[in-house]
Amino acid sequence: MVEVRSYAESWPLKTSFVISRGARSQADVVVVEYSSAGFTGVGECTPYARYGESVESVLAEIRSLAPALERGLTQAELQSLALAGAARNAIDCAMADWHSKQSGAHLPDSLSLPTVQTLVIGSPESMAEAAMVAVERGVSVLKLKLDREQVLPRVEAVRAAAPSAELVIDANEAWSGEGLSQLCEALAERGVTMLEQPLPAADDELLAHFPHPLPICADESCHTRKDLPRLQGRYDMLNIKLDKTGGITEALALAEEGRRMGFELMLGCMLCTSRAVRAAWPLGSQARFVDLDGPTWLANDVEPLKFSGGRVYWT
């Protein structure tokens, strides 16, 4: 007999999380518990308004699938029954967690992973100060959230504050195609090693055969394997997030197919608890960049993983 339970949680942040779309002060997540044969698997997702999701819509979708799950719907069948997104992610990860617990084969591939630390949008001075704090704690890769304002002054301030750190930039679709080539040149000259989603996903065609001296990573433009043919010739890297792929099942398949097609990989997350990071762990060893710092923004965490010295630890 299978029982499925779902519920919402809100986790206050330590400080405001500011990106080009706005600011957030809490992480709103949905949790799924999948119970059978004395074991309970737990999955978590973060509904994202950018993709038309809300806590209410995700809970409704999960509850609509609960009868099929309780009748014995398998993980493989779930992939075709539910669309990729937050709801399927929570269910898929809960089922994967249940299988791991039931079989006893749930040990991680490695005990720790290096993780990027995000710097949210602020003045050049505040971003530089945040960079200094991060590198003092052992972080070696900094991810700068930027809108279209003061791009180079912010990068220059962070570079001066953290001269040895690797810098990557995430524009969250905030930039335009005008002057992008010159801006990429300027970023490369200032030691930036990767640019994530500079343009709105609808403008991806502007990146076709676009000359650039640093790799460009698809985030909002990449959800599942179905996106890969459209991304070739436009992007060099994929940011894989379980809330976009609809769970670990599709995420692993996307990673395999993406690598086969020549894409480098980044593993990302939303604002989330350590439950979501644990679910994404099997992908960590495959990614050039691991961006699993979501739980570090929470004032409190559930069953927290350890984040120290620029790494996240399984224990």
C-alpha positions in Angstrom: 0.0 0.0 0.0 1.3 3.5 -0.9 0.4 6.7 0.9 1.3 10.1 -0.5 1.3 13.2 1.6 2.1 16.8 0.4 2.4 20.1 2.2 3.9 23.6 1.9 6.7 25.1 4.1 8.1 28.6 4.3 11.7 29.2 5.3 12.8 32.8 6.1 16.0 34.0 4.6 18.9 35.5 6.5 19.0 38.4 4.1 17.1 39.5 1.0 17.9 37.5 -2.1 18.0 40.0 -5.0 18.1 39.1 -8.7 17.1 40.9 -11.8 13.4 39.8 -11.4 13.1 41.1 -7.9 13.8 40.3 -4.2 12.7 37.5 -2.0 12.7 37.2 1.8 11.7 33.6 2.2 11.9 30.3 0.4 8.5 28.7 -0.2 8.7 25.0 -0.9 6.4 22.0 -1.3 7.3 18.7 0.3 6.1 15.2 -0.8 6.2 12.1 1.4 5.9 8.8 -0.4 5.3 5.9 2.1 5.2 2.2 1.5 6.4 -1.1 3.1 7.6 0.7 6.2 9.8 3.3 4.4 9.1 6.9 3.6 10.8 8.8 0.8 10.9 12.6 0.9 11.1 15.0 -2.0 11.1 18.8 -2.1 10.4 21.4 -4.8 10.4 25.1 -5.1 7.5 26.5 -7.2 8.7 29.2 -9.5 6.5 32.0 -10.8 8.8 32.5 -13.9 7.4 29.1 -15.1 3.8 29.8 -14.1 4.0 27.9 -10.8 2.7 28.7 -7.4 2.6 26.8 -4.1 -1.1 26.3 -4.6 -0.9 25.1 -8.2 1.9 22.7 -7.4 0.0 21.2 -4.4 -3.1 20.8 -6.6 -1.1 19.0 -9.3 0.5 16.7 -6.7 -2.8 15.9 -5.2 -4.3 15.1 -8.6 -1.6 12.5 -9.1 -1.9 11.0 -5.7 -4.6 8.4 -6.6 -2.5 7.1 -9.4 0.6 6.9 -7.2 -1.4 5.1 -4.5 -2.5 2.6 -7.2 1.1 1.8 -8.0 2.2 4.3 -10.6 5.9 3.8 -11.2 8.7 6.4 -11.5 9.0 5.5 -15.2 5.3 6.0 -15.8 5.3 9.3 -13.9 7.6 10.8 -16.5 5.0 10.6 -19.2 2.0 11.2 -17.0 3.2 14.5 -15.5 4.8 17.5 -17.1 8.4 18.5 -16.2 8.3 21.0 -13.4 8.2 21.5 -9.6 5.4 19.1 -8.8 6.9 16.1 -10.7 10.2 16.9 -9.2 9.0 16.6 -5.6 7.2 13.3 -6.4 10.1 11.9 -8.5 12.6 12.7 -5.8 10.4 11.3 -3.0 10.1 8.0 -5.0 13.8 7.9 -5.7 14.5 8.5 -1.9 12.0 5.7 -1.1 13.8 3.3 -3.5 17.1 4.1 -2.0 15.9 3.6 1.6 14.1 0.4 0.7 17.1 -1.1 -1.1 19.7 0.3 1.3 21.8 1.6 -1.6 21.7 5.3 -0.8 25.3 6.2 0.0 26.7 9.2 -1.9 29.3 9.0 -4.6 31.5 11.4 -2.8 31.5 13.0 0.7 31.8 16.6 -0.4 31.4 18.9 -3.5 32.8 22.4 -4.2 30.0 24.8 -4.6 29.6 28.3 -6.1 28.6 31.1 -3.7 26.0 33.6 -5.1 26.4 37.3 -4.7 23.1 39.1 -5.1 22.6 42.4 -6.8 23.8 45.4 -4.9 26.0 48.4 -5.2 29.6 47.7 -6.4 30.7 48.3 -2.8 28.3 45.9 -1.2 29.0 43.2 -3.7 32.7 43.7 -3.1 32.2 43.4 0.6 30.2 40.2 0.2 32.9 38.8 -2.1 35.6 39.4 0.6 33.5 37.7 3.2 33.0 34.7 0.9 36.6 34.2 0.0 37.7 34.6 3.6 35.4 31.6 4.3 37.2 29.6 1.6 34.9 30.1 -1.4 36.8 29.9 -4.7 34.0 30.5 -7.2 31.7 33.5 -7.0 28.5 33.8 -8.9 27.4 37.4 -9.5 23.7 38.1 -10.0 23.5 41.2 -12.3 20.8 43.2 -14.0 21.6 45.5 -16.9 22.9 48.3 -14.6 26.5 48.9 -13.6 27.6 45.6 -15.0 31.3 46.4 -15.4 31.7 48.5 -12.2 30.2 45.7 -10.2 32.4 43.1 -11.8 35.5 45.3 -11.4 34.7 45.9 -7.7 34.3 42.2 -7.0 37.4 41.3 -9.0 39.4 43.9 -6.9 38.0 42.5 -3.7 38.6 38.8 -4.7 41.5 38.8 -7.2 42.0 35.0 -6.9 38.4 33.9 -7.1 36.8 32.5 -10.3 33.9 34.7 -11.4 30.7 33.6 -13.2 27.8 35.9 -14.0 24.1 35.2 -14.0 21.9 37.8 -15.7 18.6 35.9 -15.3 17.4 37.0 -18.8 17.9 40.7 -18.0 20.2 41.8 -20.8 19.6 42.5 -24.5 21.4 41.6 -27.7 22.6 45.1 -28.3 26.2 45.4 -27.4 26.4 41.9 -26.0 29.4 40.9 -28.0 31.5 43.8 -26.8 30.3 43.3 -23.2 31.4 39.6 -23.4 34.8 40.8 -24.5 35.0 43.2 -21.6 33.9 40.6 -19.1 36.5 38.1 -20.4 39.2 40.8 -20.0 38.2 41.2 -16.3 38.5 37.5 -15.7 34.9 36.3 -15.9 34.9 32.6 -16.9 31.2 32.0 -17.7 28.1 33.9 -18.5 24.7 32.4 -17.6 21.4 33.2 -19.5 22.2 36.8 -20.6 19.0 37.1 -22.8 15.4 36.2 -22.4 14.8 32.6 -23.5 12.6 33.9 -26.3 15.6 35.7 -27.8 17.9 32.6 -27.9 18.2 32.9 -31.7 20.4 36.0 -31.2 23.0 33.7 -29.7 23.2 31.5 -32.8 26.9 31.4 -33.9 27.5 34.3 -31.6 31.3 34.9 -31.2 32.2 35.0 -27.6 35.4 34.4 -25.6 33.7 32.8 -22.6 31.1 30.0 -22.4 27.4 30.9 -22.3 25.2 28.7 -20.1 21.5 28.1 -20.6 19.3 28.2 -17.5 15.8 29.4 -18.2 16.2 28.2 -21.7 17.0 24.6 -20.7 14.5 22.3 -18.9 14.6 18.8 -20.5 16.2 16.9 -23.3 13.6 18.2 -25.7 15.4 21.6 -25.5 18.8 20.4 -26.5 18.5 20.6 -30.4 17.3 24.2 -30.1 20.2 25.1 -27.8 23.0 23.7 -30.0 25.0 26.5 -31.6 23.6 29.0 -29.1 24.9 27.8 -25.7 28.0 26.0 -24.5 26.8 24.8 -21.1 23.5 23.7 -19.4 22.4 24.6 -15.9 20.5 21.5 -14.7 18.0 22.1 -11.9 15.6 19.4 -10.7 12.7 21.8 -10.4 13.0 22.4 -14.2 13.7 18.8 -15.3 10.9 17.5 -13.1 13.1 15.4 -10.9 16.3 13.4 -10.8 15.2 10.9 -13.4 15.1 13.4 -16.2 18.0 15.4 -14.8 20.3 12.4 -15.1 19.0 11.7 -18.6 19.5 15.3 -19.6 23.1 15.3 -18.3 23.9 12.2 -20.3 22.4 13.5 -23.5 23.8 17.0 -23.0 27.4 15.7 -22.6 27.0 13.5 -25.6 26.0 16.6 -27.7 29.1 18.5 -26.4 27.6 20.7 -23.7 29.4 21.3 -20.4 27.2 21.0 -17.3 26.4 23.1 -14.3 24.3 21.8 -11.4 22.0 24.4 -9.9 19.2 24.8 -7.4 16.5 27.2 -6.3 16.2 28.7 -2.9 15.6 25.4 -1.0 16.5 23.4 2.0 19.1 20.7 2.2 16.5 18.1 1.2 16.6 19.4 -2.3 20.4 19.5 -2.4 20.6 15.8 -1.3 18.3 14.8 -4.1 20.5 16.5 -6.7 23.7 15.0 -5.3 24.1 12.2 -7.9 24.8 14.9 -10.6 27.5 16.8 -8.7 30.5 14.8 -10.0 29.4 15.4 -13.6 29.3 19.2 -13.5 32.0 21.7 -14.2 30.2 24.2 -11.8 28.2 23.1 -8.8 25.8 25.8 -7.5 24.1 24.3 -4.5 24.2 27.2 -2.1 20.4 27.6 -1.8 20.3 26.4 1.8 23.0 28.8 2.9 20.5 31.7 2.4 18.1 30.2 5.0 17.9 31.5 8.5 17.3 27.8 9.5 17.4 24.6 7.6 15.9 21.1 7.9 18.4 18.3 8.5 21.2 20.7 7.3 24.1 19.7 5.2 27.4 21.3 6.2 28.6 24.2 4.1 32.3 25.1 4.8 35.4 26.2 3.0 33.5 26.6 -0.3 32.2 23.0 -0.2 29.0 21.2 0.7 29.4 18.0 2.7 27.0 15.1 2.6 27.1 14.4 6.3 
